[in-house]
Amino acid sequence: MKIDAQGIYTFKRKTFSSSFEVYKGSTLSGAREQGHSPVMYIDISSRSSDMLLRELPSMKSIVTAGRHRWTGKGKYDVTVGGKTTSLERSTTWCRKRSFTLLNGTSCLASRKSFPQSASFVVTNQRTGNTLATFENCNWAMSKHGVLRLHAPELDEDDIAVLFMAIIIMVRLENDKRKVVASAGG
């Protein structure tokens, strides 16, 4: 399965899990009405920092990611097609993650905060163009959010890296919410 460079994908929460099913399009109800099945599965380990994007129904791995321990910067390695790149923040408290696509394009993944939700944007640092956006859907029961890709000039492996960059940002946000919720008593 090829990830569409200008595609729209909806993340559906899996019950009792940190993982997601991914549907084409921006609505789950539209996908259900048309009888569409999920096209990808995001496997997020609750025990480690490992993340895996799989194509469905074959469960073939598209891209993987895992956190480097003891780096002090929360560095994540993203591997696709045997090639690896890293997402890392410049300082300990920074919410932005910089990374270089496999073709050499420097990118920045950043969080945009709104009162009840968070969204993420990946931009090309040289041109300022938006390559991907993710909008959280806190009000929906099963829909977690919508990913929109805007990168027709990139190849399949770079699109997979963009997709994983958003997954990492979503995971970091979810982990942060769990810590805040558990500390809130």
FILUM-655870 format. One record per residue: residue number from 1; residue in one letter; y, x, z of N, C-alpha, C, O in turn. Coordinates in nm, 2 decimals. Atoms other than C-alpha are relative to their C-alpha. Last residue first. Layout:
N
<r NUM,a,<Y,X,Z>,<Y,X,Z>,<Y,X,Z>,<Y,X,Z>>
...
//
This chain:
185
<r 185,g,<0.06,0.07,-0.12>,<1.29,-0.55,4.16>,<-0.02,-0.14,-0.02>,<-0.08,-0.21,0.06>>
<r 184,g,<-0.09,0.11,-0.04>,<1.54,-0.42,3.90>,<-0.06,-0.08,0.12>,<0.01,-0.16,0.18>>
<r 183,a,<-0.09,-0.05,-0.10>,<1.36,-0.08,3.88>,<0.08,-0.12,0.06>,<0.14,-0.11,0.17>>
<r 182,s,<0.08,-0.04,-0.12>,<1.06,-0.23,3.69>,<0.09,0.04,0.12>,<0.06,0.03,0.23>>
<r 181,a,<0.07,0.12,-0.06>,<1.29,-0.41,3.45>,<-0.07,0.03,0.12>,<-0.07,-0.04,0.22>>
<r 180,v,<-0.11,0.08,-0.06>,<1.51,-0.10,3.39>,<-0.06,-0.12,0.07>,<-0.02,-0.16,0.18>>
<r 179,v,<-0.05,-0.07,-0.11>,<1.20,0.11,3.32>,<0.11,-0.08,0.08>,<0.10,-0.09,0.20>>
<r 178,k,<0.11,0.01,-0.10>,<1.05,-0.15,3.09>,<0.04,0.07,0.13>,<0.02,0.02,0.24>>
<r 177,r,<0.00,0.13,-0.06>,<1.38,-0.18,2.90>,<-0.10,-0.02,0.11>,<-0.08,-0.08,0.21>>
<r 176,k,<-0.12,0.00,-0.09>,<1.40,0.20,2.85>,<0.00,-0.14,0.07>,<0.03,-0.15,0.19>>
<r 175,d,<0.03,-0.08,-0.12>,<1.04,0.20,2.71>,<0.12,0.00,0.10>,<0.09,-0.02,0.22>>
<r 174,n,<0.09,0.08,-0.08>,<1.13,-0.08,2.47>,<-0.04,0.07,0.13>,<-0.05,0.01,0.24>>
<r 173,e,<-0.08,0.12,-0.06>,<1.44,0.10,2.35>,<-0.10,-0.08,0.09>,<-0.06,-0.12,0.20>>
<r 172,l,<-0.09,-0.05,-0.10>,<1.24,0.43,2.30>,<0.08,-0.11,0.07>,<0.10,-0.11,0.19>>
<r 171,r,<0.08,-0.04,-0.11>,<0.97,0.24,2.11>,<0.09,0.05,0.12>,<0.07,0.01,0.23>>
<r 170,v,<0.05,0.13,-0.06>,<1.22,0.07,1.88>,<-0.08,0.04,0.13>,<-0.06,-0.03,0.23>>
<r 169,m,<-0.12,0.06,-0.07>,<1.39,0.41,1.81>,<-0.04,-0.13,0.07>,<0.01,-0.15,0.18>>
<r 168,i,<-0.03,-0.09,-0.11>,<1.05,0.57,1.73>,<0.11,-0.06,0.08>,<0.11,-0.07,0.20>>
<r 167,i,<0.10,0.03,-0.10>,<0.96,0.27,1.50>,<0.02,0.09,0.13>,<0.01,0.03,0.24>>
<r 166,i,<-0.03,0.13,-0.06>,<1.29,0.32,1.32>,<-0.10,-0.04,0.11>,<-0.06,-0.09,0.22>>
<r 165,a,<-0.12,-0.03,-0.08>,<1.22,0.69,1.26>,<0.04,-0.13,0.07>,<0.08,-0.13,0.19>>
<r 164,m,<0.04,-0.06,-0.13>,<0.87,0.59,1.15>,<0.12,0.03,0.09>,<0.11,0.01,0.21>>
<r 163,f,<0.07,0.11,-0.07>,<1.00,0.37,0.87>,<-0.03,0.05,0.14>,<-0.01,-0.03,0.24>>
<r 162,l,<-0.10,0.09,-0.04>,<1.24,0.65,0.76>,<-0.06,-0.12,0.09>,<-0.01,-0.15,0.19>>
<r 161,v,<-0.07,-0.06,-0.11>,<0.95,0.89,0.75>,<0.11,-0.08,0.06>,<0.13,-0.10,0.18>>
<r 160,a,<0.08,0.01,-0.11>,<0.75,0.65,0.54>,<0.06,0.06,0.13>,<0.05,0.02,0.24>>
<r 159,i,<-0.01,0.13,-0.05>,<1.04,0.62,0.30>,<-0.09,-0.02,0.13>,<-0.05,-0.09,0.22>>
<r 158,d,<-0.13,0.00,-0.08>,<1.05,1.00,0.28>,<0.02,-0.15,0.05>,<0.08,-0.16,0.16>>
<r 157,d,<0.02,-0.07,-0.13>,<0.67,1.00,0.19>,<0.13,-0.01,0.08>,<0.13,-0.03,0.20>>
<r 156,e,<0.08,0.07,-0.09>,<0.72,0.73,-0.08>,<-0.02,0.06,0.13>,<-0.01,0.00,0.24>>
<r 155,d,<0.14,0.02,0.04>,<1.01,0.89,-0.26>,<-0.08,-0.06,0.11>,<-0.03,-0.09,0.22>>
<r 154,l,<0.09,-0.08,-0.08>,<1.38,0.83,-0.19>,<-0.15,-0.02,-0.05>,<-0.18,-0.13,-0.10>>
<r 153,e,<0.01,-0.14,0.05>,<1.64,0.72,-0.44>,<-0.10,0.08,0.07>,<-0.13,0.19,0.02>>
<r 152,p,<0.08,0.00,0.12>,<1.58,0.34,-0.37>,<-0.01,0.14,-0.06>,<-0.10,0.17,-0.14>>
<r 151,a,<0.02,-0.13,0.05>,<1.68,0.38,-0.01>,<-0.07,0.02,-0.13>,<-0.18,0.08,-0.13>>
<r 150,h,<-0.10,0.00,0.11>,<1.81,0.06,0.15>,<0.00,0.14,-0.06>,<0.10,0.21,-0.07>>
<r 149,l,<-0.01,-0.13,0.06>,<1.53,-0.04,0.39>,<0.10,-0.01,-0.12>,<0.10,-0.10,-0.20>>
<r 148,r,<-0.04,0.01,0.14>,<1.57,-0.35,0.60>,<0.02,0.15,-0.05>,<0.09,0.23,0.01>>
<r 147,l,<-0.03,-0.13,0.05>,<1.37,-0.37,0.93>,<0.04,-0.03,-0.15>,<-0.03,-0.09,-0.23>>
<r 146,v,<0.00,-0.01,0.14>,<1.37,-0.71,1.11>,<0.05,0.14,-0.05>,<0.16,0.18,-0.01>>
<r 145,g,<-0.12,-0.04,0.07>,<1.30,-0.77,1.48>,<-0.03,0.02,-0.15>,<-0.15,0.00,-0.20>>
<r 144,h,<-0.07,-0.11,-0.08>,<1.05,-0.85,1.76>,<0.13,0.04,-0.08>,<0.23,0.06,-0.01>>
<r 143,k,<-0.07,-0.08,0.10>,<0.93,-1.19,1.62>,<0.08,0.11,0.08>,<0.17,0.07,0.16>>
<r 142,s,<0.09,-0.10,0.06>,<0.68,-1.33,1.87>,<0.07,0.10,-0.09>,<0.02,0.21,-0.11>>
<r 141,m,<0.12,-0.02,-0.08>,<0.89,-1.54,2.11>,<-0.09,0.11,-0.05>,<-0.13,0.20,0.02>>
<r 140,a,<0.12,0.05,0.07>,<1.23,-1.51,1.94>,<-0.12,0.03,0.09>,<-0.13,0.14,0.15>>
<r 139,w,<0.02,0.14,-0.02>,<1.55,-1.48,2.14>,<-0.13,-0.06,-0.05>,<-0.17,-0.17,-0.01>>
<r 138,n,<0.04,0.02,-0.14>,<1.54,-1.10,2.17>,<-0.03,-0.15,0.02>,<-0.11,-0.18,0.12>>
<r 137,c,<-0.01,0.15,-0.02>,<1.54,-1.06,1.79>,<-0.05,-0.03,0.14>,<-0.16,-0.07,0.16>>
<r 136,n,<0.09,0.06,-0.10>,<1.62,-0.69,1.73>,<0.02,-0.15,0.01>,<0.13,-0.20,-0.02>>
<r 135,e,<-0.07,0.09,-0.09>,<1.79,-0.58,1.41>,<-0.11,-0.06,0.09>,<-0.20,-0.12,0.05>>
<r 134,f,<0.09,0.08,-0.08>,<1.67,-0.27,1.23>,<0.08,-0.09,0.09>,<0.16,-0.04,0.17>>
<r 133,t,<-0.05,0.07,-0.12>,<1.86,-0.09,0.96>,<-0.11,-0.08,0.06>,<-0.20,-0.12,0.00>>
<r 132,a,<0.08,0.10,-0.06>,<1.77,0.17,0.69>,<0.07,-0.06,0.12>,<0.15,0.00,0.19>>
<r 131,l,<0.13,0.00,0.06>,<1.93,0.41,0.45>,<-0.10,-0.10,0.05>,<-0.19,-0.15,-0.02>>
<r 130,t,<0.11,0.06,-0.09>,<2.29,0.35,0.53>,<-0.13,0.00,-0.08>,<-0.14,-0.05,-0.19>>
<r 129,n,<0.07,0.12,0.05>,<2.51,0.59,0.32>,<-0.10,-0.05,0.11>,<-0.17,0.04,0.17>>
<r 128,g,<-0.04,0.11,-0.08>,<2.73,0.84,0.51>,<-0.07,-0.13,-0.04>,<-0.04,-0.24,0.02>>
<r 127,t,<-0.07,0.11,0.08>,<2.70,1.08,0.22>,<0.06,-0.11,0.09>,<0.15,-0.18,0.05>>
<r 126,r,<-0.08,-0.06,0.10>,<2.60,1.40,0.40>,<0.09,-0.10,-0.06>,<0.21,-0.08,-0.08>>
<r 125,q,<-0.11,-0.07,-0.06>,<2.46,1.25,0.72>,<0.10,0.06,-0.10>,<0.22,0.07,-0.07>>
<r 124,n,<0.00,-0.13,0.06>,<2.24,1.00,0.54>,<0.13,0.07,0.05>,<0.24,0.02,0.03>>
<r 123,t,<-0.10,-0.04,0.10>,<2.23,0.71,0.78>,<-0.03,0.14,-0.05>,<-0.08,0.22,0.01>>
<r 122,v,<0.03,-0.14,0.04>,<1.96,0.54,0.99>,<0.10,0.03,-0.12>,<0.10,-0.05,-0.22>>
<r 121,v,<-0.04,-0.03,0.14>,<2.08,0.23,1.18>,<-0.03,0.15,-0.03>,<-0.02,0.24,0.06>>
<r 120,f,<0.00,-0.14,0.03>,<1.94,0.07,1.49>,<0.04,0.02,-0.15>,<0.01,-0.07,-0.23>>
<r 119,s,<0.04,-0.02,0.14>,<2.00,-0.27,1.65>,<0.01,0.15,-0.02>,<0.08,0.23,0.05>>
<r 118,a,<-0.04,-0.13,0.05>,<2.01,-0.36,2.02>,<-0.05,0.01,-0.15>,<-0.15,-0.05,-0.18>>
<r 117,s,<0.10,-0.06,0.08>,<2.01,-0.70,2.18>,<0.05,0.14,-0.04>,<0.16,0.18,-0.02>>
<r 116,q,<0.14,0.04,-0.03>,<2.18,-0.92,2.43>,<-0.10,0.07,-0.08>,<-0.22,0.04,-0.06>>
<r 115,p,<0.02,0.05,-0.13>,<2.54,-0.78,2.45>,<-0.15,-0.04,0.04>,<-0.20,0.00,0.14>>
<r 114,f,<-0.06,0.13,0.00>,<2.53,-0.57,2.13>,<-0.04,-0.06,0.14>,<-0.13,-0.01,0.20>>
<r 113,s,<0.02,0.10,-0.11>,<2.45,-0.21,2.11>,<0.08,-0.12,-0.02>,<0.20,-0.12,-0.06>>
<r 112,k,<-0.12,0.08,0.00>,<2.42,0.00,1.79>,<-0.02,-0.11,0.11>,<-0.11,-0.19,0.09>>
<r 111,r,<0.02,0.13,-0.06>,<2.15,0.27,1.83>,<0.14,-0.07,0.00>,<0.24,0.00,0.04>>
<r 110,s,<-0.08,0.03,-0.12>,<2.15,0.57,1.61>,<-0.01,-0.14,0.04>,<-0.05,-0.23,-0.04>>
<r 109,a,<0.04,0.14,-0.05>,<1.92,0.74,1.36>,<0.08,-0.02,0.13>,<0.08,0.05,0.22>>
<r 108,l,<-0.03,0.03,-0.14>,<2.09,1.03,1.18>,<-0.04,-0.14,0.03>,<0.00,-0.23,-0.03>>
<r 107,c,<-0.02,0.14,-0.04>,<1.97,1.19,0.86>,<0.03,-0.01,0.15>,<0.00,0.08,0.22>>
<r 106,s,<-0.03,0.01,-0.14>,<1.98,1.52,0.68>,<0.04,-0.14,0.03>,<0.12,-0.20,-0.03>>
<r 105,t,<-0.11,0.08,-0.03>,<1.82,1.51,0.33>,<0.02,-0.01,0.15>,<-0.08,-0.05,0.22>>
<r 104,g,<-0.12,-0.08,-0.04>,<1.59,1.80,0.27>,<0.12,-0.08,0.04>,<0.22,-0.02,0.09>>
<r 103,n,<-0.07,-0.05,0.11>,<1.32,1.62,0.06>,<0.13,0.09,0.03>,<0.20,0.13,-0.05>>
<r 102,l,<0.08,-0.10,0.06>,<1.09,1.59,0.36>,<0.07,0.06,-0.13>,<0.04,0.17,-0.17>>
<r 101,l,<0.11,0.06,0.08>,<1.36,1.40,0.54>,<-0.07,0.12,-0.07>,<-0.03,0.23,-0.07>>
<r 100,t,<-0.01,-0.03,0.14>,<1.56,1.59,0.80>,<-0.12,-0.06,-0.07>,<-0.23,-0.04,-0.03>>
<r 99,f,<0.13,-0.05,0.06>,<1.61,1.46,1.15>,<0.03,0.03,-0.15>,<0.13,-0.02,-0.20>>
<r 98,s,<-0.02,-0.06,0.13>,<1.88,1.37,1.40>,<-0.13,0.04,-0.06>,<-0.22,0.08,0.02>>
<r 97,r,<0.10,-0.09,0.04>,<1.83,1.12,1.68>,<0.03,0.06,-0.14>,<0.04,-0.02,-0.23>>
<r 96,k,<0.02,-0.02,0.14>,<2.12,0.94,1.85>,<-0.11,0.10,-0.02>,<-0.13,0.19,0.06>>
<r 95,r,<0.08,0.11,0.06>,<2.10,0.80,2.20>,<-0.03,0.02,-0.15>,<-0.11,-0.05,-0.21>>
<r 94,c,<-0.04,0.06,0.13>,<2.23,1.12,2.36>,<-0.10,-0.10,-0.05>,<-0.22,-0.08,-0.04>>
<r 93,w,<-0.04,0.14,-0.02>,<2.16,1.18,2.73>,<0.04,-0.07,-0.13>,<0.08,-0.19,-0.13>>
<r 92,t,<0.09,0.08,-0.08>,<1.96,1.50,2.70>,<0.04,-0.15,0.00>,<-0.05,-0.23,0.00>>
<r 91,t,<-0.02,-0.02,-0.15>,<2.17,1.65,2.42>,<-0.10,-0.09,0.07>,<-0.15,-0.19,0.02>>
<r 90,s,<-0.07,-0.12,-0.02>,<2.12,1.69,2.04>,<0.02,0.04,0.15>,<0.03,0.16,0.18>>
<r 89,r,<-0.14,0.03,-0.04>,<1.85,1.44,2.01>,<0.07,0.13,0.03>,<0.00,0.23,0.07>>
<r 88,e,<-0.04,-0.05,-0.13>,<1.54,1.52,1.81>,<0.14,-0.04,0.03>,<0.22,-0.06,-0.06>>
<r 87,l,<-0.12,0.07,-0.05>,<1.34,1.38,1.52>,<0.03,0.05,0.13>,<-0.06,0.06,0.22>>
<r 86,s,<-0.02,0.03,-0.14>,<1.10,1.63,1.36>,<0.13,-0.08,0.02>,<0.23,-0.06,-0.05>>
<r 85,t,<-0.14,-0.02,-0.03>,<0.94,1.68,1.02>,<0.02,-0.04,0.14>,<-0.07,-0.11,0.20>>
<r 84,t,<-0.06,0.04,-0.13>,<0.58,1.73,0.92>,<0.15,0.03,0.01>,<0.20,0.13,-0.05>>
<r 83,k,<-0.13,-0.06,-0.02>,<0.39,1.74,0.59>,<0.06,-0.06,0.13>,<0.05,-0.17,0.16>>
<r 82,g,<0.02,-0.14,-0.04>,<0.01,1.66,0.57>,<0.13,0.08,0.02>,<0.13,0.20,0.06>>
<r 81,g,<0.06,-0.08,0.11>,<0.08,1.34,0.37>,<-0.02,0.15,0.03>,<-0.01,0.23,-0.06>>
<r 80,v,<0.05,0.08,0.11>,<0.30,1.21,0.65>,<-0.05,0.09,-0.11>,<0.02,0.18,-0.15>>
<r 79,t,<0.08,-0.06,0.10>,<0.37,1.36,0.99>,<-0.05,-0.10,-0.10>,<-0.09,-0.21,-0.07>>
<r 78,v,<0.05,0.11,0.09>,<0.65,1.28,1.23>,<-0.08,0.07,-0.12>,<-0.02,0.16,-0.18>>
<r 77,d,<0.04,-0.05,0.13>,<0.71,1.52,1.52>,<-0.06,-0.12,-0.08>,<-0.13,-0.20,-0.03>>
<r 76,y,<0.11,0.07,0.06>,<0.92,1.37,1.80>,<-0.04,0.07,-0.13>,<0.05,0.08,-0.22>>
<r 75,k,<0.02,-0.02,0.14>,<1.16,1.58,2.02>,<-0.13,-0.07,-0.05>,<-0.24,-0.06,0.02>>
<r 74,g,<0.07,0.11,0.05>,<1.27,1.44,2.35>,<-0.03,0.01,-0.15>,<0.00,-0.09,-0.23>>
<r 73,k,<-0.08,0.08,0.09>,<1.52,1.71,2.40>,<-0.07,-0.13,-0.05>,<-0.01,-0.20,-0.13>>
<r 72,g,<-0.13,0.03,-0.06>,<1.39,1.89,2.71>,<0.09,-0.09,-0.09>,<0.19,-0.13,-0.05>>
<r 71,t,<-0.11,-0.06,0.08>,<1.12,2.05,2.50>,<0.13,-0.03,0.06>,<0.23,0.04,0.02>>
<r 70,w,<-0.07,-0.11,-0.06>,<0.85,2.01,2.77>,<0.11,0.06,-0.09>,<0.14,0.18,-0.08>>
<r 69,r,<-0.02,-0.01,-0.15>,<0.63,1.78,2.58>,<0.08,0.12,0.03>,<0.06,0.22,-0.04>>
<r 68,h,<0.02,-0.14,-0.05>,<0.67,1.72,2.20>,<0.02,-0.01,0.15>,<0.13,-0.06,0.20>>
<r 67,r,<-0.11,-0.07,-0.07>,<0.64,1.35,2.13>,<-0.04,0.14,0.04>,<-0.16,0.16,0.09>>
<r 66,g,<0.04,-0.03,-0.14>,<0.40,1.21,1.87>,<0.11,0.08,0.06>,<0.18,0.16,-0.01>>
<r 65,a,<-0.10,-0.07,-0.08>,<0.43,1.05,1.52>,<-0.05,0.02,0.14>,<-0.13,-0.05,0.20>>
<r 64,t,<0.02,-0.01,-0.15>,<0.20,0.93,1.25>,<0.12,0.07,0.06>,<0.20,0.14,0.00>>
<r 63,v,<-0.09,-0.10,-0.07>,<0.25,0.80,0.89>,<-0.03,0.00,0.15>,<-0.06,-0.10,0.21>>
<r 62,i,<-0.11,-0.03,0.09>,<0.04,0.60,0.64>,<0.09,0.11,0.06>,<0.12,0.21,-0.01>>
<r 61,s,<-0.12,-0.05,-0.06>,<-0.30,0.58,0.82>,<0.11,0.03,-0.11>,<0.08,0.10,-0.21>>
<r 60,k,<-0.02,-0.13,0.04>,<-0.56,0.36,0.64>,<0.14,0.05,0.06>,<0.24,-0.03,0.06>>
<r 59,m,<-0.03,-0.07,-0.13>,<-0.63,0.04,0.84>,<0.02,0.15,-0.03>,<0.00,0.24,0.06>>
<r 58,s,<0.08,-0.12,0.00>,<-0.78,-0.10,0.51>,<0.01,0.08,0.13>,<-0.08,0.16,0.16>>
<r 57,p,<0.11,0.01,-0.10>,<-0.64,-0.45,0.57>,<-0.09,0.13,0.02>,<-0.18,0.13,0.10>>
<r 56,l,<0.10,0.11,-0.02>,<-0.37,-0.35,0.62>,<-0.04,-0.05,-0.13>,<0.04,-0.05,-0.22>>
<r 55,e,<0.00,0.11,0.10>,<-0.18,-0.02,0.60>,<-0.11,-0.10,0.03>,<-0.22,-0.06,0.07>>
<r 54,r,<0.12,0.01,0.09>,<-0.14,0.18,0.92>,<0.02,-0.11,-0.10>,<0.09,-0.21,-0.08>>
<r 53,l,<-0.02,0.12,0.09>,<0.16,0.31,1.10>,<-0.11,0.00,-0.09>,<-0.14,0.09,-0.16>>
<r 52,l,<0.07,0.00,0.12>,<0.07,0.53,1.40>,<0.03,-0.12,-0.08>,<0.02,-0.23,-0.03>>
<r 51,m,<-0.03,0.12,0.08>,<0.25,0.62,1.72>,<-0.06,0.02,-0.14>,<-0.07,0.13,-0.19>>
<r 50,d,<0.05,0.01,0.13>,<0.14,0.87,1.99>,<0.04,-0.14,-0.07>,<0.03,-0.24,0.00>>
<r 49,s,<-0.11,0.02,0.08>,<0.35,0.91,2.30>,<-0.03,-0.02,-0.15>,<0.06,-0.02,-0.23>>
<r 48,s,<-0.06,-0.12,0.05>,<0.06,0.86,2.53>,<0.12,-0.03,-0.09>,<0.16,-0.14,-0.10>>
<r 47,r,<0.04,-0.11,-0.08>,<-0.10,0.59,2.74>,<0.06,0.14,-0.04>,<0.08,0.23,0.05>>
<r 46,s,<-0.06,0.02,-0.13>,<0.06,0.28,2.60>,<-0.03,0.12,0.09>,<0.04,0.13,0.20>>
<r 45,s,<0.09,-0.03,-0.11>,<-0.02,0.40,2.24>,<0.08,-0.03,0.13>,<0.19,0.02,0.15>>
<r 44,i,<-0.08,-0.08,-0.10>,<0.19,0.24,1.97>,<-0.09,0.01,0.12>,<-0.12,-0.09,0.19>>
<r 43,d,<0.09,-0.03,-0.12>,<-0.02,0.12,1.67>,<0.08,0.09,0.09>,<0.10,0.21,0.06>>
<r 42,i,<-0.06,-0.11,-0.08>,<0.21,-0.03,1.41>,<-0.07,0.01,0.13>,<-0.07,-0.08,0.21>>
<r 41,y,<0.02,0.01,-0.15>,<0.01,-0.24,1.17>,<0.06,0.12,0.06>,<0.03,0.23,0.02>>
<r 40,m,<0.01,-0.12,-0.07>,<0.10,-0.31,0.80>,<-0.02,-0.02,0.15>,<0.01,-0.13,0.20>>
<r 39,v,<0.03,-0.11,0.10>,<0.08,-0.58,0.54>,<-0.02,0.14,0.07>,<-0.08,0.23,0.01>>
<r 38,p,<-0.08,-0.12,-0.03>,<0.05,-0.88,0.78>,<-0.04,0.11,-0.10>,<-0.16,0.12,-0.15>>
<r 37,s,<0.06,-0.08,-0.11>,<-0.11,-1.18,0.61>,<0.09,0.12,0.03>,<0.18,0.15,-0.06>>
<r 36,h,<0.00,-0.15,0.00>,<0.08,-1.42,0.39>,<-0.06,0.06,0.12>,<-0.03,0.01,0.24>>
<r 35,g,<0.14,-0.05,-0.02>,<-0.02,-1.79,0.38>,<-0.01,0.15,-0.01>,<-0.12,0.21,-0.03>>
<r 34,q,<0.05,-0.05,0.13>,<0.31,-1.90,0.22>,<-0.14,0.06,0.02>,<-0.20,0.11,-0.08>>
<r 33,e,<0.01,0.12,0.09>,<0.39,-2.11,0.53>,<-0.06,0.04,-0.14>,<-0.12,-0.04,-0.20>>
<r 32,r,<0.11,0.09,-0.04>,<0.30,-1.82,0.76>,<-0.02,-0.12,-0.10>,<-0.13,-0.15,-0.14>>
<r 31,a,<0.13,-0.07,0.03>,<0.52,-1.57,0.58>,<-0.12,-0.09,0.03>,<-0.22,-0.09,-0.05>>
<r 30,g,<0.01,-0.01,0.15>,<0.81,-1.81,0.58>,<-0.13,0.06,-0.04>,<-0.20,0.02,-0.13>>
<r 29,s,<0.04,0.14,0.04>,<0.76,-1.88,0.95>,<-0.02,-0.01,-0.15>,<-0.11,-0.07,-0.20>>
<r 28,l,<0.15,0.02,-0.02>,<0.75,-1.51,1.02>,<-0.04,-0.13,-0.04>,<-0.15,-0.15,-0.10>>
<r 27,t,<0.04,0.11,-0.09>,<1.09,-1.46,0.86>,<-0.15,-0.01,0.01>,<-0.22,0.01,-0.08>>
<r 26,s,<-0.08,0.00,-0.12>,<1.27,-1.15,0.71>,<-0.04,-0.11,0.10>,<0.01,-0.12,0.20>>
<r 25,g,<-0.10,0.11,-0.01>,<1.02,-1.06,0.43>,<0.07,0.00,0.14>,<0.03,0.07,0.23>>
<r 24,k,<-0.11,-0.01,0.10>,<0.70,-0.86,0.42>,<0.09,-0.12,0.02>,<0.05,-0.23,0.05>>
<r 23,y,<0.01,0.10,0.11>,<0.50,-0.88,0.75>,<0.12,0.03,-0.10>,<0.22,0.08,-0.06>>
<r 22,v,<-0.12,0.00,0.09>,<0.44,-0.60,1.00>,<-0.02,-0.09,-0.12>,<-0.13,-0.08,-0.19>>
<r 21,e,<0.05,0.03,0.14>,<0.20,-0.65,1.30>,<0.13,0.00,-0.08>,<0.24,-0.04,-0.04>>
<r 20,f,<-0.06,0.11,0.08>,<0.33,-0.48,1.62>,<-0.08,-0.01,-0.13>,<-0.14,0.08,-0.19>>
<r 19,s,<0.01,-0.02,0.14>,<0.20,-0.26,1.91>,<0.05,-0.12,-0.08>,<0.09,-0.23,-0.02>>
<r 18,s,<-0.13,-0.05,0.04>,<0.31,-0.24,2.27>,<0.01,0.01,-0.16>,<0.10,0.05,-0.21>>
<r 17,s,<0.00,-0.13,0.07>,<0.03,-0.47,2.37>,<0.14,0.05,-0.03>,<0.23,-0.03,-0.04>>
<r 16,f,<0.06,-0.09,-0.09>,<-0.05,-0.78,2.58>,<-0.01,0.14,-0.06>,<-0.10,0.22,-0.03>>
<r 15,t,<0.01,0.05,-0.14>,<0.02,-1.01,2.28>,<-0.07,0.11,0.09>,<-0.17,0.17,0.04>>
<r 14,k,<0.14,0.03,-0.03>,<0.11,-0.82,1.96>,<-0.01,-0.04,0.15>,<0.05,0.03,0.23>>
<r 13,r,<0.06,-0.05,-0.12>,<0.48,-0.85,1.87>,<-0.15,-0.04,0.01>,<-0.19,-0.15,-0.02>>
<r 12,k,<0.05,0.10,-0.09>,<0.57,-0.93,1.51>,<-0.07,0.06,0.12>,<-0.16,0.15,0.10>>
<r 11,f,<0.09,-0.05,-0.10>,<0.79,-0.68,1.32>,<-0.04,-0.12,0.09>,<0.04,-0.18,0.15>>
<r 10,t,<-0.01,0.06,-0.13>,<0.94,-0.83,1.01>,<-0.10,0.06,0.09>,<-0.22,0.06,0.05>>
<r 9,y,<0.12,0.02,-0.07>,<0.99,-0.62,0.69>,<0.03,-0.05,0.14>,<0.12,-0.01,0.21>>
<r 8,i,<-0.04,0.06,-0.12>,<1.26,-0.62,0.42>,<-0.14,-0.03,0.07>,<-0.23,-0.09,0.01>>
<r 7,g,<0.07,0.11,-0.06>,<1.21,-0.39,0.13>,<0.05,-0.05,0.13>,<0.13,0.02,0.20>>
<r 6,q,<-0.10,0.10,-0.03>,<1.44,-0.17,-0.07>,<-0.06,-0.12,0.06>,<-0.01,-0.24,0.04>>
<r 5,a,<-0.12,-0.07,-0.04>,<1.22,0.14,-0.07>,<0.12,-0.09,0.02>,<0.22,-0.05,0.09>>
<r 4,d,<-0.10,0.03,0.09>,<0.91,-0.08,-0.07>,<0.13,0.06,0.05>,<0.18,0.04,0.16>>
<r 3,i,<-0.12,0.06,-0.08>,<0.64,0.08,0.14>,<0.11,-0.02,-0.10>,<0.15,0.08,-0.17>>
<r 2,k,<-0.13,-0.07,0.01>,<0.34,0.13,-0.09>,<0.11,-0.07,0.07>,<0.12,-0.19,0.06>>
<r 1,m,<-0.12,0.08,0.00>,<0.00,0.00,0.00>,<0.12,0.09,0.00>,<0.14,0.18,0.08>>
//
